[in-house]
């Protein structure tokens, strides 16, 4: 049967899976706000409204993100850039950004 260490490890693993699930919900909310920004022009306001709502604060907390105004400002800035989350998280985008920053420092 399970001993205490196995039970703790299982509980920790379940918590990590739950955090990943809620992080996916945050990414979906960002993608929705980006789509609305392109269509209606109100994406940053929409993500801010969601992040400040009770449900938004709960989802952010469950994802391991402290739902404070600094986070809301960061979410708004991300949506304003208009880069989809799948693109922003890709290796190619990271390499492109790093190359652009290196060129800016060299100039």
C-alpha positions, 0 to 999 in steps of 0.5 A: 500500500502507499506510505506517507512519502508516496501519498505526499508525492501523489498529492504534489503531482496532482497539485502540479497537474491542476496548476498546469490546467489552470495555467492553460485557462489563463493562456486561453483567456489571453488568446481570447483577449488578443482575438477580441483586440484584433476584432473589436480593439478592446483586448487589454480592457477585456483581460484586465476586467477578467483578471480583476473579476472574482473568477479571474482572480481565482483562476490566476491563484490556482495557476500559481499567479498572484492576482495583483495589479502588476500582473494585470498590467503585464497581462494587458501589455501582453495582449496589446502586443498582439502575439498569440500565446502559442507563438510567444511560447515557441522556441523560434520566437524566443530565439528571434527576440534574443537576436533582436535584443543582441542587435539592439545592444550591439548598435 
